Every structure is written in structure tokens, then in C-alpha cells.
Amino acid sequence: MLVLSRKVGERIWIGDDISITVVRITGGGVRLGIEAPSEMPVVREELKLKLEQSGIDVEVDVVDNKEPPTTIKFRTN
């Protein structure tokens, strides 16, 4: 695992297509902005684990591609 230190407004790039920006740091957490191609779903770990444990097949639809980062809707099959 690569561990990096960043300040608010600083960005990390993964390849040429994915960037992660530190938006805000508070006492309880860090807010990140993630820009990625629309065909690459980005989900929180706890949601991914919950879906995997429930055995539900999920299809991801990109609702819009505006700033702030893309809104994603989950639909069960």
C-alpha cells in the first residue's frame, strides 16, 4: 500500500484518467473528490461489502457527469 500525505486542494493521480483531490479535512474525517471515467464505478467500501454480502447483482448507471464528481445510481437486476 502506498501511503501519501496531502493538504487541502492537493491532488493524487492514478494513471492518466483518475484523480483524487483532498477537498476538506475535519476532526472526524477527510472529504475526497474523485474524478474518474464514467465507465469506472467508484463506491465506498462499506457499500461494496454490503452489496457483496447480500448477493445482489448491481448495475451502475451514471446519472450526470457534472462537477462535483459524478452521481451514481444503483439498480438491482
ABEGO torsion letter per residue (X at the ends): XBBBBBBBGBBBBBEAABBBBBABBBAAEBBBBBBBBAABBBBBAAAAAAAAAAGBBBBBBBABABOBBBBBBBBBX
